[in-house]
Amino acid sequence: MIHPVRNAPIVLVLLLGSLLAVPGRAQTLLPDEPDEHTRVDEIYDHETRMILFLYSLRGTNDVDYVTSRHVLEHRQSAYGNPVYYYETHPLFYWWNRTMWNDPRQDGVNGNELVYQENIEFDASRYKPCLFNGQPC
């Protein structure tokens, strides 16, 4: 006969193990958001009202980390330059061919969910044009 009280720890361990293996949780940890000095570009997406920051962690100018934040307000400075007021922490991260979602927008702390795997970031989606042979 199985005694319920003596077997409670085993059941608890199995239950906790199944809760920790939540679908959508990443197997590798997302690195912290990079420092500003590794940023190579920023893109404002008018369609989604998000600003994307593109980073080169290796310093080669090849984009290998991207963050995306909601833009709260968009203006132009007195000099005609765009000024963005945006959320403190990103909603999306792209790194290592994986797109991550952080619905709480509380920074990289382990609660991020995998949004899509095996995806390349394509900046041309946001800057598809050329002006006098130069990228826009």
N, CA, C and O atoms as CSV, one atom per row, in Angstrom:
chain,resi,resn,atom,element,x,y,z
A,1,MET,N,N,0.849,-1.186,0.000
A,1,MET,CA,C,0.000,0.000,0.000
A,1,MET,C,C,0.892,1.247,0.000
A,1,MET,O,O,1.902,1.306,0.702
A,2,ILE,N,N,0.498,2.233,-0.797
A,2,ILE,CA,C,1.252,3.481,-0.884
A,2,ILE,C,C,0.689,4.450,0.136
A,2,ILE,O,O,-0.507,4.739,0.149
A,3,HIS,N,N,1.560,4.941,0.981
A,3,HIS,CA,C,1.151,5.882,2.020
A,3,HIS,C,C,1.247,7.303,1.447
A,3,HIS,O,O,2.332,7.715,1.034
A,4,PRO,N,N,0.121,8.078,1.409
A,4,PRO,CA,C,0.122,9.391,0.766
A,4,PRO,C,C,1.072,10.397,1.421
A,4,PRO,O,O,1.660,11.212,0.709
A,5,VAL,N,N,1.244,10.376,2.713
A,5,VAL,CA,C,2.094,11.358,3.393
A,5,VAL,C,C,3.561,11.103,3.091
A,5,VAL,O,O,4.313,12.048,2.850
A,6,ARG,N,N,3.985,9.839,3.102
A,6,ARG,CA,C,5.394,9.509,2.833
A,6,ARG,C,C,5.773,9.789,1.385
A,6,ARG,O,O,6.930,10.106,1.109
A,7,ASN,N,N,4.837,9.679,0.461
A,7,ASN,CA,C,5.128,9.885,-0.945
A,7,ASN,C,C,4.879,11.323,-1.396
A,7,ASN,O,O,5.096,11.645,-2.564
A,8,ALA,N,N,4.436,12.176,-0.508
A,8,ALA,CA,C,4.155,13.569,-0.855
A,8,ALA,C,C,5.387,14.292,-1.398
A,8,ALA,O,O,5.258,15.038,-2.369
A,9,PRO,N,N,6.599,14.104,-0.806
A,9,PRO,CA,C,7.766,14.787,-1.372
A,9,PRO,C,C,8.056,14.376,-2.805
A,9,PRO,O,O,8.459,15.216,-3.610
A,10,ILE,N,N,7.864,13.117,-3.145
A,10,ILE,CA,C,8.115,12.651,-4.509
A,10,ILE,C,C,7.127,13.299,-5.473
A,10,ILE,O,O,7.516,13.758,-6.548
A,11,VAL,N,N,5.866,13.336,-5.096
A,11,VAL,CA,C,4.840,13.956,-5.930
A,11,VAL,C,C,5.131,15.444,-6.098
A,11,VAL,O,O,4.967,15.993,-7.187
A,12,LEU,N,N,5.562,16.097,-5.019
A,12,LEU,CA,C,5.874,17.522,-5.075
A,12,LEU,C,C,7.037,17.791,-6.022
A,12,LEU,O,O,6.984,18.746,-6.797
A,13,VAL,N,N,8.083,16.974,-5.978
A,13,VAL,CA,C,9.237,17.137,-6.868
A,13,VAL,C,C,8.820,16.934,-8.322
A,13,VAL,O,O,9.240,17.694,-9.194
A,14,LEU,N,N,7.998,15.918,-8.598
A,14,LEU,CA,C,7.529,15.691,-9.961
A,14,LEU,C,C,6.661,16.842,-10.455
A,14,LEU,O,O,6.767,17.250,-11.612
A,15,LEU,N,N,5.809,17.360,-9.590
A,15,LEU,CA,C,4.945,18.475,-9.953
A,15,LEU,C,C,5.765,19.726,-10.243
A,15,LEU,O,O,5.524,20.403,-11.242
A,16,LEU,N,N,6.723,20.038,-9.389
A,16,LEU,CA,C,7.576,21.214,-9.605
A,16,LEU,C,C,8.410,21.064,-10.866
A,16,LEU,O,O,8.603,22.031,-11.602
A,17,GLY,N,N,8.902,19.869,-11.117
A,17,GLY,CA,C,9.679,19.625,-12.333
A,17,GLY,C,C,8.866,19.860,-13.586
A,17,GLY,O,O,9.377,20.404,-14.566
A,18,SER,N,N,7.616,19.461,-13.568
A,18,SER,CA,C,6.779,19.670,-14.739
A,18,SER,C,C,6.409,21.141,-14.902
A,18,SER,O,O,6.227,21.603,-16.028
A,19,LEU,N,N,6.296,21.877,-13.815
A,19,LEU,CA,C,5.999,23.306,-13.905
A,19,LEU,C,C,7.190,24.096,-14.422
A,19,LEU,O,O,7.007,25.094,-15.119
A,20,LEU,N,N,8.393,23.677,-14.099
A,20,LEU,CA,C,9.582,24.385,-14.558
A,20,LEU,C,C,9.841,24.154,-16.040
A,20,LEU,O,O,10.483,24.983,-16.685
A,21,ALA,N,N,9.370,23.080,-16.578
A,21,ALA,CA,C,9.552,22.787,-17.994
A,21,ALA,C,C,8.385,23.355,-18.788
A,21,ALA,O,O,7.657,22.623,-19.458
A,22,VAL,N,N,8.220,24.659,-18.703
A,22,VAL,CA,C,7.110,25.343,-19.356
A,22,VAL,C,C,7.392,25.463,-20.851
A,22,VAL,O,O,8.483,25.890,-21.227
A,23,PRO,N,N,6.442,25.100,-21.717
A,23,PRO,CA,C,6.640,25.297,-23.147
A,23,PRO,C,C,6.860,26.781,-23.434
A,23,PRO,O,O,6.224,27.638,-22.820
A,24,GLY,N,N,7.752,27.076,-24.358
A,24,GLY,CA,C,8.057,28.463,-24.691
A,24,GLY,C,C,9.238,29.002,-23.919
A,24,GLY,O,O,9.771,30.050,-24.284
A,25,ARG,N,N,9.665,28.335,-22.872
A,25,ARG,CA,C,10.852,28.761,-22.126
A,25,ARG,C,C,12.086,28.381,-22.928
A,25,ARG,O,O,12.147,27.297,-23.508
A,26,ALA,N,N,13.044,29.251,-22.960
A,26,ALA,CA,C,14.253,28.992,-23.723
A,26,ALA,C,C,15.177,28.046,-22.982
A,26,ALA,O,O,15.208,28.017,-21.752
A,27,GLN,N,N,15.927,27.276,-23.749
A,27,GLN,CA,C,16.894,26.373,-23.160
A,27,GLN,C,C,18.207,27.101,-22.871
A,27,GLN,O,O,18.912,26.736,-21.929
A,28,THR,N,N,18.549,28.119,-23.658
A,28,THR,CA,C,19.739,28.919,-23.393
A,28,THR,C,C,19.309,30.248,-22.820
A,28,THR,O,O,18.226,30.747,-23.126
A,29,LEU,N,N,20.155,30.817,-21.991
A,29,LEU,CA,C,19.823,32.082,-21.359
A,29,LEU,C,C,20.143,33.247,-22.272
A,29,LEU,O,O,21.192,33.285,-22.915
A,30,LEU,N,N,19.248,34.171,-22.317
A,30,LEU,CA,C,19.420,35.391,-23.095
A,30,LEU,C,C,20.419,36.296,-22.381
A,30,LEU,O,O,20.255,36.562,-21.191
A,31,PRO,N,N,21.455,36.777,-23.079
A,31,PRO,CA,C,22.396,37.676,-22.420
A,31,PRO,C,C,21.749,39.020,-22.121
A,31,PRO,O,O,20.763,39.400,-22.752
A,32,ASP,N,N,22.305,39.728,-21.165
A,32,ASP,CA,C,21.809,41.062,-20.825
A,32,ASP,C,C,21.852,41.967,-22.043
A,32,ASP,O,O,22.620,41.747,-22.979
A,33,GLU,N,N,21.013,42.983,-22.010
A,33,GLU,CA,C,21.021,43.959,-23.093
A,33,GLU,C,C,22.404,44.611,-23.162
A,33,GLU,O,O,22.948,45.019,-22.135
A,34,PRO,N,N,22.971,44.711,-24.361
A,34,PRO,CA,C,24.326,45.247,-24.501
A,34,PRO,C,C,24.438,46.724,-24.125
A,34,PRO,O,O,23.447,47.451,-24.057
A,35,ASP,N,N,25.667,47.131,-23.886
A,35,ASP,CA,C,25.959,48.538,-23.626
A,35,ASP,C,C,25.751,49.351,-24.898
A,35,ASP,O,O,25.802,48.823,-26.009
A,36,GLU,N,N,25.518,50.626,-24.713
A,36,GLU,CA,C,25.253,51.519,-25.834
A,36,GLU,C,C,26.427,51.595,-26.810
A,36,GLU,O,O,26.215,51.829,-28.000
A,37,HIS,N,N,27.657,51.403,-26.336
A,37,HIS,CA,C,28.818,51.534,-27.222
A,37,HIS,C,C,28.888,50.431,-28.281
A,37,HIS,O,O,29.657,50.552,-29.235
A,38,THR,N,N,28.104,49.361,-28.135
A,38,THR,CA,C,28.082,48.311,-29.147
A,38,THR,C,C,26.926,48.504,-30.140
A,38,THR,O,O,26.741,47.686,-31.041
A,39,ARG,N,N,26.157,49.574,-29.978
A,39,ARG,CA,C,25.030,49.848,-30.878
A,39,ARG,C,C,25.554,50.338,-32.224
A,39,ARG,O,O,26.396,51.234,-32.293
A,40,VAL,N,N,25.036,49.730,-33.296
A,40,VAL,CA,C,25.469,50.121,-34.635
A,40,VAL,C,C,24.387,50.860,-35.408
A,40,VAL,O,O,24.684,51.524,-36.402
A,41,ASP,N,N,23.141,50.756,-34.969
A,41,ASP,CA,C,22.061,51.441,-35.684
A,41,ASP,C,C,20.811,51.442,-34.818
A,41,ASP,O,O,20.687,50.670,-33.868
A,42,GLU,N,N,19.898,52.324,-35.170
A,42,GLU,CA,C,18.555,52.312,-34.572
A,42,GLU,C,C,17.562,52.564,-35.682
A,42,GLU,O,O,17.817,53.329,-36.612
A,43,ILE,N,N,16.422,51.903,-35.565
A,43,ILE,CA,C,15.394,51.988,-36.593
A,43,ILE,C,C,14.061,52.259,-35.912
A,43,ILE,O,O,13.690,51.580,-34.954
A,44,TYR,N,N,13.345,53.261,-36.418
A,44,TYR,CA,C,11.987,53.490,-35.929
A,44,TYR,C,C,11.025,52.850,-36.911
A,44,TYR,O,O,11.033,53.186,-38.095
A,45,ASP,N,N,10.197,51.934,-36.436
A,45,ASP,CA,C,9.198,51.265,-37.260
A,45,ASP,C,C,7.869,51.977,-37.063
A,45,ASP,O,O,7.212,51.811,-36.035
A,46,HIS,N,N,7.476,52.775,-38.056
A,46,HIS,CA,C,6.232,53.558,-37.961
A,46,HIS,C,C,5.000,52.667,-37.868
A,46,HIS,O,O,4.012,53.019,-37.222
A,47,GLU,N,N,5.069,51.521,-38.517
A,47,GLU,CA,C,3.920,50.608,-38.548
A,47,GLU,C,C,3.579,50.070,-37.162
A,47,GLU,O,O,2.406,50.020,-36.792
A,48,THR,N,N,4.580,49.671,-36.399
A,48,THR,CA,C,4.345,49.091,-35.077
A,48,THR,C,C,4.583,50.075,-33.938
A,48,THR,O,O,4.332,49.751,-32.777
A,49,ARG,N,N,5.067,51.279,-34.260
A,49,ARG,CA,C,5.430,52.296,-33.255
A,49,ARG,C,C,6.440,51.718,-32.248
A,49,ARG,O,O,6.293,51.843,-31.033
A,50,MET,N,N,7.462,51.086,-32.816
A,50,MET,CA,C,8.525,50.524,-31.991
A,50,MET,C,C,9.870,51.029,-32.500
A,50,MET,O,O,10.049,51.284,-33.691
A,51,ILE,N,N,10.806,51.166,-31.574
A,51,ILE,CA,C,12.169,51.515,-31.952
A,51,ILE,C,C,13.045,50.286,-31.725
A,51,ILE,O,O,12.986,49.645,-30.676
A,52,LEU,N,N,13.846,49.979,-32.718
A,52,LEU,CA,C,14.736,48.826,-32.668
A,52,LEU,C,C,16.162,49.324,-32.530
A,52,LEU,O,O,16.590,50.212,-33.268
A,53,PHE,N,N,16.894,48.757,-31.592
A,53,PHE,CA,C,18.301,49.055,-31.414
A,53,PHE,C,C,19.089,47.837,-31.873
A,53,PHE,O,O,18.870,46.726,-31.391
A,54,LEU,N,N,20.009,48.055,-32.809
A,54,LEU,CA,C,20.805,46.985,-33.388
A,54,LEU,C,C,22.217,47.060,-32.816
A,54,LEU,O,O,22.839,48.122,-32.809
A,55,TYR,N,N,22.713,45.929,-32.339
A,55,TYR,CA,C,24.017,45.865,-31.685
A,55,TYR,C,C,24.939,44.891,-32.410
A,55,TYR,O,O,24.488,43.945,-33.057
A,56,SER,N,N,26.236,45.144,-32.288
A,56,SER,CA,C,27.264,44.221,-32.742
A,56,SER,C,C,28.101,43.861,-31.524
A,56,SER,O,O,28.999,44.606,-31.133
A,57,LEU,N,N,27.800,42.714,-30.927
A,57,LEU,CA,C,28.511,42.298,-29.721
A,57,LEU,C,C,29.977,41.996,-29.997
A,57,LEU,O,O,30.825,42.161,-29.120
A,58,ARG,N,N,30.277,41.555,-31.215
A,58,ARG,CA,C,31.657,41.215,-31.581
A,58,ARG,C,C,32.448,42.418,-32.085
A,58,ARG,O,O,33.654,42.315,-32.310
A,59,GLY,N,N,31.781,43.558,-32.263
A,59,GLY,CA,C,32.472,44.753,-32.732
A,59,GLY,C,C,32.816,44.728,-34.207
A,59,GLY,O,O,33.711,45.454,-34.639
A,60,THR,N,N,32.122,43.906,-34.995
A,60,THR,CA,C,32.406,43.789,-36.427
A,60,THR,C,C,31.408,44.557,-37.281
A,60,THR,O,O,31.485,44.503,-38.508
A,61,ASN,N,N,30.486,45.260,-36.670
A,61,ASN,CA,C,29.375,45.955,-37.324
A,61,ASN,C,C,28.345,45.000,-37.915
A,61,ASN,O,O,27.393,45.451,-38.551
A,62,ASP,N,N,28.510,43.700,-37.723
A,62,ASP,CA,C,27.485,42.734,-38.098
A,62,ASP,C,C,26.494,42.647,-36.947
A,62,ASP,O,O,26.877,42.392,-35.805
A,63,VAL,N,N,25.225,42.860,-37.249
A,63,VAL,CA,C,24.191,42.866,-36.213
A,63,VAL,C,C,24.001,41.460,-35.673
A,63,VAL,O,O,23.708,40.529,-36.423
A,64,ASP,N,N,24.175,41.311,-34.341
A,64,ASP,CA,C,23.993,39.999,-33.730
A,64,ASP,C,C,23.130,40.063,-32.466
A,64,ASP,O,O,23.001,39.065,-31.757
A,65,TYR,N,N,22.540,41.227,-32.180
A,65,TYR,CA,C,21.641,41.372,-31.033
A,65,TYR,C,C,20.741,42.563,-31.340
A,65,TYR,O,O,21.228,43.622,-31.738
A,66,VAL,N,N,19.429,42.399,-31.156
A,66,VAL,CA,C,18.465,43.465,-31.446
A,66,VAL,C,C,17.462,43.544,-30.305
A,66,VAL,O,O,17.018,42.521,-29.785
A,67,THR,N,N,17.109,44.766,-29.920
A,67,THR,CA,C,16.030,44.969,-28.956
A,67,THR,C,C,14.952,45.830,-29.607
A,67,THR,O,O,15.235,46.599,-30.525
A,68,SER,N,N,13.729,45.700,-29.132
A,68,SER,CA,C,12.605,46.448,-29.685
A,68,SER,C,C,11.724,46.947,-28.542
A,68,SER,O,O,11.242,46.167,-27.720
A,69,ARG,N,N,11.526,48.257,-28.510
A,69,ARG,CA,C,10.725,48.891,-27.452
A,69,ARG,C,C,9.539,49.645,-28.041
A,69,ARG,O,O,9.605,50.153,-29.161
A,70,HIS,N,N,8.454,49.712,-27.272
A,70,HIS,CA,C,7.310,50.544,-27.648
A,70,HIS,C,C,7.701,52.011,-27.544
A,70,HIS,O,O,8.324,52.432,-26.569
A,71,VAL,N,N,7.327,52.780,-28.554
A,71,VAL,CA,C,7.552,54.222,-28.533
A,71,VAL,C,C,6.304,54.881,-27.962
A,71,VAL,O,O,5.197,54.689,-28.464
A,72,LEU,N,N,6.500,55.647,-26.918
A,72,LEU,CA,C,5.385,56.328,-26.267
A,72,LEU,C,C,5.053,57.636,-26.966
A,72,LEU,O,O,3.888,58.019,-27.075
A,73,GLU,N,N,6.101,58.323,-27.442
A,73,GLU,CA,C,5.915,59.609,-28.122
A,73,GLU,C,C,7.066,59.825,-29.091
A,73,GLU,O,O,8.208,59.459,-28.814
A,74,HIS,N,N,6.747,60.426,-30.231
A,74,HIS,CA,C,7.737,60.674,-31.269
A,74,HIS,C,C,7.631,62.144,-31.674
A,74,HIS,O,O,6.553,62.616,-32.035
A,75,ARG,N,N,8.739,62.857,-31.613
A,75,ARG,CA,C,8.762,64.291,-31.972
A,75,ARG,C,C,9.977,64.585,-32.825
A,75,ARG,O,O,10.811,63.718,-33.087
A,76,GLN,N,N,10.052,65.835,-33.251
A,76,GLN,CA,C,11.256,66.328,-33.910
A,76,GLN,C,C,11.854,67.429,-33.051
A,76,GLN,O,O,11.142,68.253,-32.478
A,77,SER,N,N,13.179,67.424,-32.976
A,77,SER,CA,C,13.857,68.479,-32.224
A,77,SER,C,C,13.808,69.771,-33.023
A,77,SER,O,O,13.352,69.786,-34.166
A,78,ALA,N,N,14.275,70.847,-32.422
A,78,ALA,CA,C,14.320,72.139,-33.101
A,78,ALA,C,C,15.213,72.075,-34.342
A,78,ALA,O,O,15.073,72.892,-35.252
A,79,TYR,N,N,16.120,71.114,-34.378
A,79,TYR,CA,C,17.033,70.950,-35.514
A,79,TYR,C,C,16.518,69.963,-36.548
A,79,TYR,O,O,17.195,69.699,-37.541
A,80,GLY,N,N,15.325,69.412,-36.328
A,80,GLY,CA,C,14.724,68.486,-37.278
A,80,GLY,C,C,15.077,67.032,-37.051
A,80,GLY,O,O,14.701,66.176,-37.852
A,81,ASN,N,N,15.789,66.734,-35.981
A,81,ASN,CA,C,16.159,65.356,-35.682
A,81,ASN,C,C,15.031,64.656,-34.923
A,81,ASN,O,O,14.333,65.287,-34.128
A,82,PRO,N,N,14.849,63.350,-35.166
A,82,PRO,CA,C,13.803,62.638,-34.430
A,82,PRO,C,C,14.190,62.455,-32.965
A,82,PRO,O,O,15.347,62.203,-32.630
A,83,VAL,N,N,13.178,62.590,-32.103
A,83,VAL,CA,C,13.349,62.362,-30.668
A,83,VAL,C,C,12.279,61.353,-30.269
A,83,VAL,O,O,11.094,61.537,-30.550
A,84,TYR,N,N,12.719,60.285,-29.610
A,84,TYR,CA,C,11.804,59.212,-29.214
A,84,TYR,C,C,11.744,59.112,-27.699
A,84,TYR,O,O,12.765,59.173,-27.014
A,85,TYR,N,N,10.537,58.957,-27.195
A,85,TYR,CA,C,10.319,58.629,-25.787
A,85,TYR,C,C,9.754,57.220,-25.792
A,85,TYR,O,O,8.683,56.973,-26.347
A,86,TYR,N,N,10.472,56.303,-25.174
A,86,TYR,CA,C,10.113,54.895,-25.281
A,86,TYR,C,C,10.198,54.207,-23.930
A,86,TYR,O,O,10.727,54.750,-22.960
A,87,GLU,N,N,9.656,52.984,-23.897
A,87,GLU,CA,C,9.650,52.168,-22.679
A,87,GLU,C,C,11.078,51.921,-22.194
A,87,GLU,O,O,12.016,51.869,-22.989
A,88,THR,N,N,11.227,51.771,-20.891
A,88,THR,CA,C,12.542,51.547,-20.295
A,88,THR,C,C,13.153,50.229,-20.758
A,88,THR,O,O,14.344,50.177,-21.062
A,89,HIS,N,N,12.360,49.171,-20.817
A,89,HIS,CA,C,12.868,47.849,-21.184
A,89,HIS,C,C,12.195,47.352,-22.456
A,89,HIS,O,O,11.050,47.711,-22.733
A,90,PRO,N,N,12.894,46.532,-23.229
A,90,PRO,CA,C,12.344,46.019,-24.486
A,90,PRO,C,C,11.173,45.046,-24.292
A,90,PRO,O,O,11.015,44.416,-23.246
A,91,LEU,N,N,10.372,44.959,-25.341
A,91,LEU,CA,C,9.316,43.962,-25.431
A,91,LEU,C,C,9.844,42.718,-26.154
A,91,LEU,O,O,9.464,41.593,-25.830
A,92,PHE,N,N,10.731,42.937,-27.142
A,92,PHE,CA,C,11.316,41.846,-27.914
A,92,PHE,C,C,12.829,41.934,-27.910
A,92,PHE,O,O,13.410,43.018,-27.853
A,93,TYR,N,N,13.450,40.770,-27.972
A,93,TYR,CA,C,14.894,40.636,-28.133
A,93,TYR,C,C,15.134,39.647,-29.270
A,93,TYR,O,O,14.384,38.682,-29.424
A,94,TRP,N,N,16.162,39.879,-30.056
A,94,TRP,CA,C,16.579,38.905,-31.054
A,94,TRP,C,C,18.056,38.633,-30.810
A,94,TRP,O,O,18.876,39.552,-30.796
A,95,TRP,N,N,18.386,37.358,-30.618
A,95,TRP,CA,C,19.771,36.963,-30.384
A,95,TRP,C,C,19.934,35.493,-30.712
A,95,TRP,O,O,19.068,34.676,-30.401
A,96,ASN,N,N,21.042,35.164,-31.338
A,96,ASN,CA,C,21.395,33.777,-31.604
A,96,ASN,C,C,20.299,33.047,-32.382
A,96,ASN,O,O,19.934,31.919,-32.051
A,97,ARG,N,N,19.778,33.711,-33.428
A,97,ARG,CA,C,18.729,33.164,-34.305
A,97,ARG,C,C,17.432,32.833,-33.566
A,97,ARG,O,O,16.659,31.982,-34.005
A,98,THR,N,N,17.203,33.510,-32.444
A,98,THR,CA,C,15.977,33.309,-31.675
A,98,THR,C,C,15.389,34.671,-31.309
A,98,THR,O,O,16.112,35.582,-30.904
A,99,MET,N,N,14.078,34.798,-31.455
A,99,MET,CA,C,13.371,36.007,-31.032
A,99,MET,C,C,12.686,35.705,-29.710
A,99,MET,O,O,11.980,34.705,-29.575
A,100,TRP,N,N,12.900,36.575,-28.744
A,100,TRP,CA,C,12.384,36.405,-27.393
A,100,TRP,C,C,11.345,37.480,-27.114
A,100,TRP,O,O,11.427,38.584,-27.654
A,101,ASN,N,N,10.382,37.164,-26.284
A,101,ASN,CA,C,9.334,38.098,-25.879
A,101,ASN,C,C,9.398,38.282,-24.365
A,101,ASN,O,O,9.529,37.318,-23.610
A,102,ASP,N,N,9.304,39.537,-23.942
A,102,ASP,CA,C,9.287,39.841,-22.510
A,102,ASP,C,C,8.025,40.659,-22.229
A,102,ASP,O,O,8.089,41.885,-22.143
A,103,PRO,N,N,6.867,39.982,-22.085
A,103,PRO,CA,C,5.608,40.707,-21.926
A,103,PRO,C,C,5.567,41.623,-20.704
A,103,PRO,O,O,4.813,42.596,-20.689
A,104,ARG,N,N,6.360,41.327,-19.692
A,104,ARG,CA,C,6.387,42.194,-18.500
A,104,ARG,C,C,7.285,43.413,-18.702
A,104,ARG,O,O,7.231,44.363,-17.922
A,105,GLN,N,N,8.093,43.384,-19.730
A,105,GLN,CA,C,9.030,44.466,-20.026
A,105,GLN,C,C,9.792,44.879,-18.767
A,105,GLN,O,O,9.824,46.049,-18.384
A,106,ASP,N,N,10.401,43.873,-18.144
A,106,ASP,CA,C,11.133,44.118,-16.902
A,106,ASP,C,C,12.623,43.826,-17.041
A,106,ASP,O,O,13.314,43.634,-16.041
A,107,GLY,N,N,13.120,43.793,-18.271
A,107,GLY,CA,C,14.540,43.560,-18.511
A,107,GLY,C,C,14.868,42.081,-18.499
A,107,GLY,O,O,14.040,41.245,-18.137
A,108,VAL,N,N,16.092,41.773,-18.902
A,108,VAL,CA,C,16.528,40.383,-18.964
A,108,VAL,C,C,16.725,39.865,-17.546
A,108,VAL,O,O,17.631,40.294,-16.832
A,109,ASN,N,N,15.855,38.928,-17.147
A,109,ASN,CA,C,15.943,38.359,-15.803
A,109,ASN,C,C,15.543,36.893,-15.759
A,109,ASN,O,O,15.378,36.329,-14.677
A,110,GLY,N,N,15.387,36.269,-16.922
A,110,GLY,CA,C,15.074,34.848,-16.965
A,110,GLY,C,C,13.617,34.521,-17.222
A,110,GLY,O,O,13.286,33.353,-17.431
A,111,ASN,N,N,12.724,35.520,-17.216
A,111,ASN,CA,C,11.306,35.225,-17.462
A,111,ASN,C,C,10.906,35.468,-18.928
A,111,ASN,O,O,9.719,35.465,-19.256
A,112,GLU,N,N,11.894,35.677,-19.804
A,112,GLU,CA,C,11.612,35.896,-21.210
A,112,GLU,C,C,11.172,34.581,-21.853
A,112,GLU,O,O,11.614,33.505,-21.448
A,113,LEU,N,N,10.310,34.675,-22.845
A,113,LEU,CA,C,9.785,33.505,-23.533
A,113,LEU,C,C,10.278,33.499,-24.974
A,113,LEU,O,O,10.441,34.555,-25.586
A,114,VAL,N,N,10.511,32.328,-25.503
A,114,VAL,CA,C,10.889,32.218,-26.908
A,114,VAL,C,C,9.655,32.525,-27.748
A,114,VAL,O,O,8.615,31.885,-27.599
A,115,TYR,N,N,9.782,33.497,-28.620
A,115,TYR,CA,C,8.691,33.895,-29.514
A,115,TYR,C,C,8.789,33.122,-30.829
A,115,TYR,O,O,7.789,32.627,-31.349
A,116,GLN,N,N,10.032,33.027,-31.364
A,116,GLN,CA,C,10.257,32.276,-32.590
A,116,GLN,C,C,11.723,31.879,-32.669
A,116,GLN,O,O,12.608,32.668,-32.338
A,117,GLU,N,N,11.971,30.650,-33.111
A,117,GLU,CA,C,13.337,30.155,-33.241
A,117,GLU,C,C,13.728,30.047,-34.710
A,117,GLU,O,O,12.881,30.076,-35.603
A,118,ASN,N,N,15.043,29.922,-34.937
A,118,ASN,CA,C,15.598,29.779,-36.286
A,118,ASN,C,C,15.154,30.903,-37.213
A,118,ASN,O,O,14.647,30.664,-38.308
A,119,ILE,N,N,15.352,32.120,-36.756
A,119,ILE,CA,C,14.951,33.286,-37.533
A,119,ILE,C,C,16.134,34.241,-37.640
A,119,ILE,O,O,16.811,34.533,-36.654
A,120,GLU,N,N,16.365,34.715,-38.852
A,120,GLU,CA,C,17.406,35.708,-39.085
A,120,GLU,C,C,16.771,37.093,-38.973
A,120,GLU,O,O,15.637,37.296,-39.408
A,121,PHE,N,N,17.491,38.030,-38.398
A,121,PHE,CA,C,16.995,39.396,-38.354
A,121,PHE,C,C,17.287,40.042,-39.695
A,121,PHE,O,O,18.417,39.981,-40.181
A,122,ASP,N,N,16.278,40.662,-40.299
A,122,ASP,CA,C,16.412,41.277,-41.613
A,122,ASP,C,C,16.118,42.770,-41.512
A,122,ASP,O,O,14.960,43.188,-41.514
A,123,ALA,N,N,17.179,43.566,-41.424
A,123,ALA,CA,C,17.013,45.012,-41.302
A,123,ALA,C,C,16.427,45.625,-42.564
A,123,ALA,O,O,15.846,46.708,-42.506
A,124,SER,N,N,16.567,44.952,-43.711
A,124,SER,CA,C,16.035,45.512,-44.959
A,124,SER,C,C,14.516,45.619,-44.928
A,124,SER,O,O,13.931,46.367,-45.711
A,125,ARG,N,N,13.875,44.881,-44.036
A,125,ARG,CA,C,12.423,45.012,-43.880
A,125,ARG,C,C,12.052,46.420,-43.434
A,125,ARG,O,O,10.981,46.928,-43.764
A,126,TYR,N,N,12.944,47.034,-42.688
A,126,TYR,CA,C,12.688,48.368,-42.155
A,126,TYR,C,C,13.341,49.459,-42.983
A,126,TYR,O,O,12.874,50.598,-42.991
A,127,LYS,N,N,14.420,49.121,-43.680
A,127,LYS,CA,C,15.127,50.095,-44.514
A,127,LYS,C,C,15.333,49.486,-45.908
A,127,LYS,O,O,16.462,49.193,-46.301
A,128,PRO,N,N,14.249,49.301,-46.641
A,128,PRO,CA,C,14.372,48.600,-47.919
A,128,PRO,C,C,14.837,49.484,-49.070
A,128,PRO,O,O,15.088,48.969,-50.160
A,129,CYS,N,N,14.960,50.765,-48.873
A,129,CYS,CA,C,15.198,51.655,-50.002
A,129,CYS,C,C,16.653,52.114,-50.096
A,129,CYS,O,O,17.437,51.987,-49.155
A,130,LEU,N,N,16.980,52.652,-51.271
A,130,LEU,CA,C,18.262,53.295,-51.501
A,130,LEU,C,C,18.000,54.709,-51.991
A,130,LEU,O,O,17.055,54.951,-52.742
A,131,PHE,N,N,18.840,55.638,-51.564
A,131,PHE,CA,C,18.739,57.025,-52.013
A,131,PHE,C,C,20.117,57.409,-52.529
A,131,PHE,O,O,21.078,57.468,-51.762
A,132,ASN,N,N,20.216,57.672,-53.835
A,132,ASN,CA,C,21.501,57.962,-54.480
A,132,ASN,C,C,22.511,56.845,-54.219
A,132,ASN,O,O,23.694,57.106,-53.998
A,133,GLY,N,N,22.028,55.587,-54.247
A,133,GLY,CA,C,22.912,54.442,-54.059
A,133,GLY,C,C,23.276,54.147,-52.613
A,133,GLY,O,O,23.981,53.175,-52.345
A,134,GLN,N,N,22.815,54.959,-51.684
A,134,GLN,CA,C,23.140,54.767,-50.264
A,134,GLN,C,C,21.905,54.228,-49.549
A,134,GLN,O,O,20.782,54.611,-49.878
A,135,PRO,N,N,22.106,53.335,-48.565
A,135,PRO,CA,C,20.953,52.857,-47.785
A,135,PRO,C,C,20.262,54.001,-47.059
A,135,PRO,O,O,20.917,54.922,-46.570
A,136,CYS,N,N,18.954,53.941,-46.990
A,136,CYS,CA,C,18.179,54.976,-46.294
A,136,CYS,C,C,18.287,54.809,-44.797
A,136,CYS,O,O,17.702,55.588,-44.045
